[in-house]
Amino acid sequence: MKDLGAMLLGRAAFSELAIGNTALVRAMIEGGARVVTSYPGSPTPEIAEAIRAIPKDKRPFYFEFSTNEKVALEVAFGAAINGHSSVVFFKSVGLNVAADSFVQLALMRILGGMVVVLGDDPGANSSQNEQDNRHYARMAAIPVLEPATAQESYAMMLEAIAMARRTMSVVILRMTTHVCHAKELLHFSAWNDPPLDRAPRFDPDAANYIPLAASVAPLKREALARLERTRLEFERSPFNRVLSSSSRRGIIVAGTARLSLADCLEGVCGRPTVLELGTVFPLPRGLVRDFLAAHEEVKILEELDPVLELDIKALAYDAGLKTRIIGKVDPEELIGEYLPEKVRSILEATWPGLLGTTKASTVAAPAAIARPATLAAVSAPAILSAAALTALPARPPQLCPGCGHRSAFHAIKKALAGDDITVADIGCHTLGYLEPYRMGRVLLSMGHSTSTASGLSIFNESRKVLCFIGDSTFFHAGMPGIVNAVYNSHNVTLVVMENGTTAMTGHQDHPGAGRNFNGESPKIPVRQALEGLGVTNIREVDAYRQSELESLVRAAVAESGFKVVIARHPCMLKLTREARRKPGWTARRVTIDQESCSLARLCVADFGCPSFQRCGDGRIEVHKDLCIGDGSCKQVCPSTAIVDDKGGE
């Protein structure tokens, strides 16, 4: 083979002997992928080796090995919602690591489109199990293409990239070990690289990127509707084909089992009709229904779990079909690769004598036939929204009175430009996406923020990217993304919102608190943990010191590389609850000096503490049952009209 890098970058159409993993890289180049990420794991590492063969200065996309599969997926996601077509690849069990974010992807508007390449491993050639990731696809409502050959890998990757971009969503390309490593003479098309659009396109006002509470149901409805539109496309996909015969027996087969089946049926008289499926989820129901209706018996051949089998049997039952459907009848059919010997034994057990009847001469390969004329176009079903409920007006969630996160958001918002990008994480601070702060406009899962922000920073020279994480989430799942930002030099500012507890779920302790469930424990300070992870640019401030925090954030985002600002203040709900239990506690609160108040209303409109109430006559008053007298609001008032209430109870 000639120089691999030069071959992959060739502009003219050409043919070359190569493996399936190499074919994927050529498809990424032709398809216009701009950001590619991975965590190494068989059977996918050769994809990265093919990328390595392309000199970095000539590579038409950004590539990184990330610290784990979850981080790799989140970096690719961040790039894709910014308008850059992205690809992430890893092995089968790697999806378990990435699952927390993966299952959210269908809810998102992914502008550039995103392809997830899964290296599944029937036979556990290099894995600890035979995990079948089609189950994940169903749970996450993400379509799956599954090639059987290296040439199909190339074609399906091109289609996956185009489909993901067209639908602004995510598509799975399910590779298996033998397809990844199969070598054949591959035919590649010409390539004309369009100029790279470096303008970041992320627009949090064009779609909802916060799947919480009331927003989840609408996002899920759209995801399901998109999946149904994809199913209708799959009904006409050239990756599905029927190999005709006059037999009343049929076989539905997918993946590498297609090749083994072809070997077994070569030269067989009275061979069954075969439906080869390349689009395995969502199932092209019309195509399958018509195939079942045309046959008396149908055997389903699929490696590992009976995923197609269960879908097809349910379809036949709903359609009232009398076809005998033969799925997995022996536990051995659930185990291992479907190599020719295994498929031969399955067919012999299903239809004894079938493979013993052969012609002496070579039989021509059956031709693909057109779809049955009886298949009618099926409209996407209407998905009804829940009936409106008669109830009290909705009460939006909000930060507690005195919360340090509120002071932090108020200060940080002033340090950023209006179009700068902010990323949220899981915790109390997630509520910063609401009015009046509008901080942290995209959310996937715990610990995702630094990784997603890193993806948003790629090919982005005009908009600053800042992300948030709480101290509990930092210890839970945040550190891998931080390590990755250091390791791969991402230009991101992280704000650690440190309040000393796991506040959102009831003030449980975490490793930075110096206590565990059973009592005192070693304390792991956030700053020392960050330094241990290789972070060198760290600033710290009490979140109540708003002017100082604003200044520190303004300086941090102006610097290149990965920076951290620790905005620290204890959880005031926890602090006041503990204080009330102590002898001599007296309530504190603030009040409004009405003579000094200029009615600028920044306390309500910008700071947003729920203690402040608008009166019918336009005045602002403090709700005595809500205010805790922390005084963080005083620095917000331009007329210094917020003062300590000396009136007591």
N, C-alpha and C positions, 0 to 999 in steps of 0.2 A: 504494500500500500504506500502511496506517496505520502508526503508530509500531511499528517492528519489535520492540523490547523489550517493549512492552505486549502485542503480539500473541502473542509467545512465552510470556508469563506468563499468558495468558488462562485462566481456570478452566473455562469452559464449552466444550463441543465447538464447533468452527467449521471453516470452509473458507477457504483463502486461496491465492492464486497465489504460489508460492515455488519456490526451487531445492532440489536434493537436499541440499546442505550445510546449508541452513537447516532442512530437515526433520529432520536428525540432532539438532540442538540441541533442538528441541521434544521429540523422543523421549528425549533425555537427561533433560529436566525431568520428563516423565511417568514415565519408568522409574526415577527415583530415584537417578541418578548423583550422587555427592557430591564426587568429586575428578576433575577433567579437566585433562590436561596435553597439551602439544604442542611441536613445533618447526616453524616455518612452512615450507611447501613446497607448490607447486601439485601437484595440484588441490584441496588442502584448506584454504587460508587463510580462505575465506569462512565456515567453521565458526566460527573465532575471531571474525570480524567480527560474526556473529550473536550470539555471546556478549557481545561488547563493547557491543552495543545494549541489553543488560540492565544497569541500574545495579548497581554492585557491592554495595550494601547490600540489594538485592532478589534478587540472584543466588542460586539454591538450591543452588549447588555452588561449591567452590573451583576457580579456574582459574589456570594459569600457563603462559607460554611459558618453556620450559627452555632450557638452553644448547646442547643437542643432542638428537637423538632417543633415544640411549641413556639419557641422564639423565631425559628425559621419561618413558620407559617405566619406569624404576626408581622414580621418585617415585610414579607411578600404582600400581606394584606394592606399594610400601611401604604406601600408603594402603589398598590392597585386602586385604592380609594382616592389617590392623588392623580389618577389618570394614566398610570403606567402599567401596561400589560405585564403580568407577573406569573412566575412558575415557582412552585416549591416541590421538592421531591425528597422522599425518605422511605424507609422500609416499612413493612406491614405493622409491626408492633410499635413503631414510632408514632403511629396515629393515636395510640393510647396516651402518649405524652402530650400530643397536640390537641387532644379531644376537647378540652375545656373551651378553647377558642374555636376549634373547627365546627362544632355544632351550632355556632352562632352565625356562620358565614352567610347562609341563605337568607337571613333577615336583613342583610346589608345591601346598599346600593354601591356596587363595586365598579367604579367608572371605567377602569382600564381592563377589567376582566381578570380572572385568576384561575390558574390550572393547578390542581393538586395531583402529582404523580405518585401513586402508591405502588411500592414493590412488594406485592403479596407473595407468599412463599409456600404454596402447596408442597407437601413433602418435607417441610421444615429443613431444607437444605442448609440454611444458615440462620435459623431462628429457633426460639425456644418453644414455639407452638405453630399451629397452622391457621392462624387467625384469618377469618374471612371478612374483609372490610366492606363488603356489600351491605352488611348490617348497619354500619355507620352511615353509609350513604342514605339508607332508608330513614334512619333516625334524624339525619340532618337535612333531608329533602334536597339532596344534591345529585344531579344526573351523573351517570357513569358510562363511559365508553371503555370497551375491553377488547384489545387487539389479540390476534392469534399468531401473527407473524411480525417480523421486523419491518416489512414494508407497510403493513397496516399500522404499526406503531407510529411511523412517520406521518401517514395520512390522518390518523386519528388525533395526533398531537396538533397538526395544522387545524383540524376542525375544532378541537377543544379550545384552542386559543381564540379562533374566530367566534365560536359560539359564546364563550365567556365574555368577550368584548361586546358582542352584539346584544346580549341579554343583560350586560352589566352585572354579572354574577360569577359563580364559581362552578367549575366542571372537574370531575374526577377522571383521570386516565388510569385505569387499573391495569398495571403491568403484573406479570408473574415471572418467576425466575427464568423459565425457559424462553419466554419472549424477550426478556431483557438481554439474554446472552446468545440467542439464536443468531446465526450469521447467514446472510444470503446476499445475492446481488441486488442492491437497492437502486431505485431510480428516483433521482431528485430533480426538482424543477429549478428554473432560473430564479435568481434572487436579485431584487433591487431595493436596497436599504433606503427607506424614507428618512428625512432628517429627524433627529430626536427633538421632540417637543419638551422643553425643560420647564414650561410654565406649570406650577402646581395648580391642580384643578379642584382640590378638595373643597366642597361647599356644604357645610353642616346645615345650612338653611334650605338646601334643595331636597334633603331627605333626612329621615330620623335615624341617627346612628347610636341612640341610647335605648336599647331594648329592655326597658323597665316598666313595670306596672301597666298602665293603660295602653302603652305603645306596643306591647308584645303582640296582642291579638291582631291589630291591623298589619303589622309586619309579617306575621305568620300567614295571614290570608294572602298577602301578595306573594310570599314564597311558594305557597301551594298552587296559586294560580300560574305562577311562572313555571313550576314543575309540570303542570298540565299542558301548557303551551309547548314545552319541550317534548312531552310525550307525543303530541300531534306531529311535531317535526320528525320524531323517531319513527313514526308510522311510514314515512317515505324515505328513510335514510338508506343510502346505498351500502351502508355497513351491515345491513340485514339482507339476506338473500335466501331464496328457496331453490334447492337443487331438485329438479323435477324427476318424477318416475311415475309409473302407473300403479304403484303399490298402495294398498289400503293401510299400510303401516307407515308411521312417520317417526322422525327423531328430531327433537329440538335440542340444540347444542350450542355452547358458548365457550369462548376462551381457547386454550391450547387443546382441549378435548376435541375441537374441530379437526385438528391435524391428525390426531390419533384415529378418529373416526374415519377420515378419508383413507388412511392406510388400511384399515380393517375392511372397508367396503370396496376396495379396488378389485375389480373383476368379479364381483358378486352378482349372481343372477337374482332378479326380483328384489333388488336393493330397495330399502325404504326411501321415501321422500325425506329430505333433510331441510330443516329450517335453521340456518346459521344466524345467531344473534350477535351483533357487535355492540348494540345499544342495550345494555342489560338492566338499566334502571333510569327512568321509569319504564316499565314493560310496555312495548308497543302492542297494546291490547287488541286493537283491530286486526293486525297482522296475525297475531297468535290465535285469536278466536277463529279466523277464517281457516287457518291451517288445521286447527283441531277439528273443525266441522267437516273438513274434507277427508278425514282419516278415521278408521275404526279404532286403532290403537296408536298411541304416541308414547315413546320413551323419552325421558328427559335426561340428558347427559350434562352434568356440571360438576366441576371439581369442588370438593369440600362440602359446604352446607347446602341444604335443599332450598335455596333462596328462590330461584326461578320456579322450582317445583311447587312450592306453596302458593306463589302468586298465580301460577297457571291453573292449579287445581281450584283455587277460589274463583278465578275467572270463568272456568268451565261450569262450575256449580251455578254461579250467578246467571250465566247465559243459558242454562238448561241443556247443556250439551250431553250426549250419551257416550262420547268418546271415552274409551278406557285409557286412563293416563297412568303410566308406569313410572314411578319415581325411584327413589333409593329403597331397595328391598333388603339389602344386606348392610350391616354396619360397616363393612369394609369399603363400601361405596362412599362413606363419609371421610375416608382417610387417604392421604397421599395423592400424588400426581396421577392424572389420567393418561399414562403412557399407553402405547398401542397394545401391549400385552394385557393391561388391566381393562381397557375398553373392549378388547376381544372377549375376555371372560365375562364381562357384564352383558354383552350382546348375546353370547351363547346361553347365558342363564335366562335371559329375557325371551329370546326366540330360538330355541334349540334347533340346530341344523341350518340356520340362516347363513352362516359364513362358510358352510361346507359346500354350497352350491355356487360354483364359479365357472366361467367360460374359459375355454382353452386359450382364446386369443385375448389381446389387450382390449379392454373396454374403454371407450372414450369417456372423459370426465363429463359428468352431467352439466348442462348449461343452466345458468340462473334464469328463472322464469319471472315474468312480470307479476305484480301483485294481483290477487284475484279481483275480477271486475266487480264482485259483489261488495267489496269494502266501500263503505260510504264514509264521507267526511263526518267527523264527530266534533261537535262544538264543545268548547270548554264549559264544564258545568258552572252554573252560577254559584258562587260561594257567598252565603248569606251572612250578614253581620248579626250580632246578637240584638235582640229587641231592646229598645231604650227602656231603661229602668226608671220608675218613678221613685225618686229619692231626694235626700238633701243635696244641696249644691256640693260639687266635688271640692274637697279640701286638699290642696297640693301639699306634698311632703315638704318639709323645710328644716333647715339647721336650727338647733336649739338656741335660745337666747344665750349670749355670751360665748358662743362657739368660736374658737380660734380660727377655724376654717373660714368663717365669714370675714374676719379681718384680713386674712391672707388673700382671699379672692378680691376683696375691695382694693387692696394695695397692688396686687399683681396685674389686675386688669388695667390699671393706670400705667403700668410699665410696658405694656404691649401695644403694638399697632392693631388697628381694627381687623385686619385680615390675617394676623398671625394665627397659627394653629395650636389648639390646646387639646390634650388627650386626657381622659379621665381613667380612673381605675375603680375597683370595687371598694366601697367603704362609705362612711358618712359624707366624705367630700364629693362623692358622686353627685350629690344634690347641687353641686356648683353649676351644673348645666342649665338649671332653671333660672328664670328671671329673679333678680336683676343682674346676676353675675355672668351667665352664659359662658362659663369656664369649664373646659373638659367636654368636648363635643362629640367624642366617639368612645364607645365602650364595648369590649368583647368579654373579658373574663378576668379573674384575679391575676394580677401581676403582668398583664399584657402591655401596660401603658408605655414603658420604655421601648419595647420592641416595636410596637405599632408606630410610635413617634419616630423611631429610627427609620422605618420604611417611608414615612412621610417626609423625612429630611433628604432622601436620595433624589438627585437631580432637582433640588430645590434650593435656589440661591436667593430667592426674593422674599420668602415668608419664614419668620422664625417659628421653631417648633418647640413647644414646652409641654411637659407632661407632669401629672400628679400621681403620687402613691402615698397611702397611709403607712404608718410604721408597722402595723400588724400585717398588712398585705406585703410589705417589704420582706418580712421574714417568711411569709407563707409561700409566695411564688414570684417575688419581684427580683430576686438576686440574679437569676440567669440572664434576664434581659439587660440588667445593668452591666454584668460581665461582658455581654455581647457588644454593648455600646462602647465599652472601653476597648475590647479586643478588635472590633472592626471600625473604630474611630468615627462613630456617628456624631453628627453635629446637632446635639439635643441638649436642652436644659431640663433637668428633673427637679421637681419640688417635692421633697418628702414632708408630708403633713404629719408631724409627730405629736401625738396627744397622749402617749403613754399607756394606751389600752386598746383592746378590741371593742371599740365603742358601739358600733352599729348593732352587734348581736348581744349586748348586755354586759359590757365591761369585763370580759375575760382577759386574763393576763397573756402576755406574749414574751418572747425571749429578751426583749429590751426593757422589761418592767422590773426585773430583779425578783420576780415571784413566779411560781407555777401553781398548779391546782392544789398542791399539797403543802405549800408554804414558801419559805425563802429559797431562792435559787441564784446561780451566777447570772449577773446582768451583762447582756451583750449590747453595748451602746451602738446606736445607728451609725454615728460617725466612724467609730473604729471598724465596724463591719464594712462600711464603704471604702475606707482606706485599705482594708485587707483585700478588697476586690479590685484594687488598682486605681481607684478614683483619686485623682490628685487635686482637682479643682472643686473645693467644698467651701460653702459659706453657711453660717448659722445665724439665726435671729429669732427672737420671740415674735410670734405672729401678731401680737398686739402692737408691736412697734411698726406701725404701718408705713411711715415715711422711710424708715431704714430698710424694711423689706422691699418696698418699691425700688429703692436705689440699688439694692443688691441684685434683684432680678433684672433690672435694666442693664447693669454691668455684665451679668452672666450671659444674657442672650446676645450681647454684642461680641462676646468672645467665641472663638471657634472651638470645636471639639465637644466632648461630653462634660457637662458641668452639673453640680448638684447644689441646691439651696435647701437647707433644712429649716422649715418654718415650724417652730416648736411652741406649743402651749398646751397645758393639761386640759383634758376633757372637762368642761365646766359643769356638765350634768353630773358626772361622777364626783367632781370636787364638791359641789354644793350638797349633793346627797350625803356625802361623808361628813361635811361640816354640820349639817342639821342634826346629826346624831351626837355631836359633842356638846357638853354642858356650856351654857352661856351663849349659845349661838343666837344671833339676832339677824333678821332679814335686812338686806340692803337693796336699794333701788335708786334709779335716777328719775328725774322729772324734767319737764320743759318750763323754762322761764319764759312765759308767754310774752312778756314785755320785750325781751331781747330777740325772740324768734322772728326771723325774716321770712319764714314760710318757704325757704329754699327746698325743703322736703327731701334733702339728700339722705336723711336718716331712714326714710321710707323707700324712696325710689332707687337709691344707689347702694346703701348699706343693707337695707332689707331685714332688719331685726324685727321679728313678729311682736316684740313688746310695744313698738310704735303703732299707734292707731290714728287713722284719719277721722276727725269728727265731722258731723254734718255741716258745720259752719266753716270748714276748711282748716281749723286748727289741728295741731298734732298733740296728742297726749300719750302718756306712758301707761300701759296696762299693768296695774300693780301686781296682779297674780302671775304675770309672765316675767317681768324684769327681775334679774338677780343682782343688779347693781354693780356689775363688773367694770363698767365705765369704758369699755372698748369703743363705744359709739361716740364719745366726747370729741375725739379728734376729727370726726367726720363733719361736725356742724360748723359752717362758715361763720356763724354769729355767736358761737360759744354759748348757745342757749340750753344745752344739755348739762344739767348740774346735778350734784348729789341731792337726793331727797332727805332732808333733815327731819321729816315729820315722823319717822319711825313707822310702827305698824298702823 
